Amino acid sequence: MFTFFKKKNQVEDVEWLGVDMHSHLLPGIDDGSPDIEQSLDLIKQLSDLGFSKFLCTPHIFEELYPNDANTISSALNKVKYGLKTIDLEVDIDAAAEYMIDENFQVKEGLLCLPGKYILIEMSYLSESPGLDQVIFDLKILGYHVILAHPERYSFNHNQLSRYTRYKEMGVMFQLNLLAVCGYYGNEVKRVSEYLLENKLYDFAATDLHHHKHLRVLSSAITNGSLYKKLGNYDFKNKEIFS
């Protein structure tokens, strides 16, 4: 009786989310996976946890990670070839996570998730100067703007109305799954819970960089706690990116 009840009510995988639309799994081009061996191992383990599609989003940040279409496509091709060598069939592609700073240029041809969805980020300490104008200009060009991990921007933690302002500008929000696990600290967890309660998130993702992230995430998935926290939330990952 107990075993049957557990199987019926405890979800120990992440098939309900399905698509990981923000991660740093491509090898050697940012602060994520350092090499192809680690990339393949992370993807294999994430696949075992229930992810069926990966949209890798390496940083484009001129000061630290000056990536472009060539560096990203080269790393993606290495992963695709590596997946064939280990007979792992997963759907994988790449876009980018753009740092909005003085070097960012609004233009056609930016590296986007399917459907012209563009993932952006800021410094965790202060809002990017001119952010409103950047968002406006991106939308004029037909981009759908997704703000990565809004719960992590500490300058908003005591001014929660800022989040409503972003939404009024048409910005979509992406939750880091590790935030609700407390990985980034209690304040980030608190803000993520506020954004969840107010139905402000549109997507969720791992933002996975390394095995430490994977260990914490894997534990939350396999013990059923992640599904309990998030499984009934209406994330749009499958709807838009499957």
N, C-alpha and C positions, 0 to 999 in steps of 0.2 A: 504493500500500500504506500509506504513512504517513498520507495523508489519511483513508483508510477507518478506520484504527486510531484516529485522533483523534476522528472522529465517533462511533465506537462507545463510546469510553471517557471522553470529556471532556464533561461537561454544562455548558453555558454559559448556562443560564437558571435560574430559580428556580421552575419549575412543580412541582417535587417538594415545595415547601412550600405554594405556592398562595394561602394566606390570610394576609394581614398583619393580625394582630389587636392591634397596638399601634403607633400612629403619631400624629403631630401635624400632620396635613395640612389640618385645617379652618382657614379663614382668619381671622386677626385676633383670636383669643380666648385665646391663650397664647403661649409662646415658640417656637411652630412657625411655619408659613407665615404671612406678614404680610398677604397679600392673595389674592384669588381667582385672579389670573393665575398666581401662583406655585403655588397649590394644584393648579390644573389641569395645569400643566407637570410637577410632581412625580408626580402620579397617572398622567399619560400615560407618563412614562419608566419608572415602576415597572411599569405594565401591560406595556410593551414587554419588560421583563426577565422577565416570566412570572407576576406576581401577577394573580390573577383576581378576588379579593375583598378589600375594605378595610374594616376595622372601626376607625374613627378613635377615639382615646381622649385627648381634650384633658384637661389638668390640671384638677382641682378642688382648689384650694389657697387657702383663704380669704384669706391674707395677700397673695398675688400674683395669683392667677387665680381670682376668686370666681365661677366658672361655675356654671350650673344647667341644668336641662332646656331652658329657653327659649333661652339663649345658644347652647347646643350645637345644638339643632334648627334654629335660624335659620341658623347657619353651614353645617350639613349641607345645608339646602335650597338655599343659594346654590351649593354645589358641585354638587348634583344638577342644578340648572338649567344651570350652566356646562358640565357634561359633555354635556348635550343640544345646546348651541350648537356644540360642536366634534365632535359625532357620535361620542363615545367611550362605548361601552357597557361599563360595569364595574358590579359589584355593590358597593355602598358603603352603610355604615350607621355609627352612632356609639354609643359608650358614654362611659366616662370613666376617668381614672386618678386615684384618690383618694389624697391625702396623708393619712396617718394621724398626726394631731396632736391637740391639745386641742380643735380645732374640729370634728373629724369625729364624726358621730353615726350610730350603728348604728340603722337603721330600715328599714321596708319601702319599696319604691319607689326604691331607689338605681339609678343608671344602670349597667346591666350589659351585658356581652357576651351573645349568645344562650345560653339555658339557665341563666340566673341566675349566670353566672360574673362575679365582680367583681375588677377589677384594682386593686391597692393598691401604694403606694410609701411609703418613709420618707426621712428625711434620709440623705445618704451618710455622715455623720460619727458618728451615734449611733442606736441602736435607739429606736423610738418608745416612750415610757412607756406601760405598759398594753397593749402589743401582744398579749400572750397572751389577755387578756380580750376585746379587740376581735375577734380571730380566732374565739374561742369563741362570742361573741355573734352574729357573722355566720353562723357555721355553724348555730347554733340556728334562725335565721330561714331556713335553706335555701340560703344563698349558697355557691357554690364559690369559695374564695379563691385568687387568683393573685397571687403576689408578682412585681412587675415587676423585671427586671434584678437578680437577687440577687447577681450577680458584682460589682456596682458599689458595694456597701456596705462601705466600707473597714474599718469596725469589726469585720467578721467575717473579714478576710483572714488573721489569725493565730490564729483560733479556728474552724477549719473544722467542728468538731463542732456549731456553732450551726445549720448548714444541715440536719443530720440532725434537730435539734430541731424546726425549722420543718416538715419533712416529717412528723414524728411527730404534729404538730398537724393534719395534713391539708392543708397549704398546697401549692399547685402552683407551679412555677417557670417563668418566661418568660425565655428568653435573648435578649439584644440581639445581632443578627447581627454588628454592628460590633465586639463584644467580642473575638471570635476573630480578627478582622483586626488586633488591636493598637491600635485607634483610641483607646481610653481609657487606654492604657498597659500596661506589661508585667505589673503586679500583677493588674489586672482580667483580662487574657488568661490568666494562670496559673490564677486561680480559676475562670474559665469552663471551662478544660480539665479541671480537677479535677471540676467538677460534671458535665461531659459523660462523663468516664471512669466516674463512679459512677452514671450513668443517673438523675440527679436532676432533669433538666429535663423539662418536659411540653410546652412550647410554645416557639416562636421567633418573633421579629418584628423589624421594622426600627427601631422607635422613631425614625422619621425626622422631623427637624425642618426641614432646609434642604438646599440643593444641595451643600454640602460633604459632608454625610452621604451624599448620593446618589452623588457622584463616587467615594468610597472603596468604597461598597457595590457600585456598578456594576462597578468594576474587578475586585473579588473574584468577582463572579458571572460576568462574561464571560471571565475567564481560567481559569475552572474550579476555582479554589482553594477557593471556598466550598463547592461540592458535594463536593470531596475531603474537606474537614473535617467536613461536616455531613450530606451527602446520604443517608447510610445510617442516620442516627439516627431513632428512632421518635417524631418530634414528632406531636402530636395535633391540629395546626391543621385539617387537612382533615376528620379524623374527627369533630370536635366542632363546627366552625364552618362547614363547607361547606353 
